[in-house]
Amino acid sequence: MIPTIRTVSTRMFRTCWATAPRTIASSSALCSSSLHTSAVLHAQVSRQNVARGVKKLNNVRKEERWKKAQASRPSVVLGIRPGEEAKWENCRLKQVLVDMEELVSSTELVPSKHGVGTVYLPKQVSFGVGEEEKKLLFEDLPLLSATRGKPDFEKPKPLPEIEFVNVFDANAPRPTVKDAERDAQTLVDNLSSERQKANAFAKLIDLRNANAAGIAYENRRRIIEAFSLPTNPFDPGRSEVQAALLTYKIRNLWTHLTTYKRDLGNRRGLRKLVHQRAKVLKYLKGVDQNRYEAILQQLALEPESVEGELVV
């Protein structure tokens, strides 16, 4: 029997109908699994974990860059980079200040010839005693005191036996050789006494006898004298002098704070000094760029330590 077209189409329909439920079921299961709530949450968690990992890696890299920049950045307080302490040792300000190690270790006195004899002077004198003051204290004043103000302080020569007439008093005794010898011996004794006084006074003005305030006074005097102009050797208002004085104070206070770390009260004073120095240098930079660069080199300061935002 030859099947008709209707019979063939009916069979094909039945075959498709029998396989259709399994195909639909598999596609529906796939759709339901992709649209399930747990799958969506899992995808979101995966994306969040990836984002957290990227953010954490970026933070680590940022922290490494910050540490690297801080390691190469000069100190805001000291003005030099780590490992460049030799720059401070060779700068002009350091050479001007009193070297405490040398001061303590030096025990010898320097002999100096004066009118009263040899006076042993200390290597470093305190209270601003300069060359003019030394000449006045150890040469002029001892001679005036020994000769009682007489201009001729040499040993007088014996007077010859001559007739001496005193116009004021004819009966006054005339000078003799014994009187001249007595005057000469008196002068020698006076010179010896003044020499002893000068040596004793030289020991008193030794810088080793000064306290912290005396050494600080001597350092300030040296700074003002070193950073002033030759036309005005004592100019504490000059910008270079002000910057040098502030740097000296900052370093002293920093040494104190590193020794006594619980001294929280002086930290605010340190911050004020650092910002005050930055203001002085900023003003000097606006006035004269060459003077600004020169003073930075003389104080062992890097431009990054005095420019921009300073966090102490």
Order of alpha helices (4+ residues) and beta strands (2+ residues): alpha-alpha-alpha-alpha-alpha-beta-beta-alpha-alpha-alpha-alpha-alpha-alpha-alpha
